[in-house]
Amino acid sequence: MSVERQRITADAAPAAIGPYSHAVRAGELLFCSGQIPLDPDTGEVSGATVAEQTRRCLENLAVVCSAAGTSLARAVRLTVYMTDLSRFAELGEVYASFFETDPPARVTVGVAALPKGALVEIDAIVAL
């Protein structure tokens, strides 16, 4: 049984900085590429703190979800990449404001570096 794939491009999201799609729909799931905290207008990293960057990442993911006809509230799993896990609590406060009830499953991974010097990157799998 094959599942049809559909590429999703979100015009209001930051342009991809490599050869990848903003998201791919497969069946009833949306697989969102990782979002770093890029300002959609300038393409530059937005925010100096983990909290500010987390907010921008989640806002960017919300725009991608919207372009696919769903919302970030329907996320089933997010993966968070951080360059400094000692700042996890800062991320958690902002994250909780996006998922006040019934939060998705989540994985957080410490990494040595992220594109454009970002402190945070977040990807998502979302129900359609």
N, C-alpha and C positions, 0 to 999 in steps of 0.2 A: 504494500500500500504506500503510495507516494503522497507527500504533503506538499501542496503548492506554496511557494515562497513569494512574498511581495516585498520589494524594497520600499522603505518609507523615508522620504526626505522632508524635513521640517524647515520651511523657509525662514521661520522666526528664530530658529536655533543657530548657534554659532556654526559656521561652515566647518565641515570635516577637515582635519589637518593631515589627512592621509587617505589612502585608497580603501575607504570603508563607508558603509551606509550609516545614517543616523540610527536606523533600526530595520529589522526584518520581521515581517509577520509570517508565521508558520502555523497553520491551523488556527487555533483560538488563543495563541500566545504571541506576544510581541517581545522580541529580543532587542533591547536597547544597547547600543554601543556605549562604552564608558564616556562620561562627560567630565571634563576638567572645568574649572571655573572661568570659562571664557565669556567675556562680554560679547553678546551677539552682534553688536554694532561695530566694535573695534577689532574683535578677534584677539584681544589681549587678555591676560589673566586679570581677573577682577577680585579685589579683596586681599588684604594683607594677613588676615588671621584665618585659622582653621574654621571658625564659625562663619565668617563671611564667605569663605570659599565653599563650604558645605552648602550654604544657602543657594549660591549661584549654581552649583552642580545640580541640586534638586530642582531648581527653577528651570534649568535647561532640559532636564529629563521630563519635567511636566509638559514643556512645549513639544517635545518629541512625541510623548504619549497623546497629546491633543491632536497632533497631525495624523495620528493613526486611528483617531476616533475613540480613544479611551482616556483614562486619567491615571495619574501616579497613585491615587488612592486604591487602585486595583492591582498594585504591584504584589507579586507573590514572593519575590526574592530580590534583594539588592546585594551587590558586592561593593564594598568600600575599600579603597586603597589609600593608605596614609603614609607619609614619609616620617611621621613622628607619632608613634602610638601613645606617648606620654600625654598627648593632647586629646585623647579619646573622649574625655568628658565634654570638651567644647563642641565636638562633633555631635555627641549625643543630645545635647540641649536643642540644637537646631533641628536635628533629625526628628526628635520627638514632636516638634511643632508641626511637622508635615504629616505625621502619622499618630494623631492623638488617640485614636481607638483602633483596635485590630491591626497592629503593625505587621508588615511582611516579615518573612524570614530574612536573616541578614548574615553576611560573612564580612569580617573586617580583616584585612591583610596589611601587614607592614611591608613597605617597599623602600628601596634605596633612593629612588628618584622617580619623578613623573614628568611627562612632556611639559615644556615651557616653564619648568621650575614650580609647577603647581604643588600644593601641599596635600590635595585631596583629589581623587577621581572616584566616580560612582557609576556603576552600570545597573541595569534592571531587567527583570523578566516580569512582564505585566499581562494580566488576563485581558482579553478583548471582550 
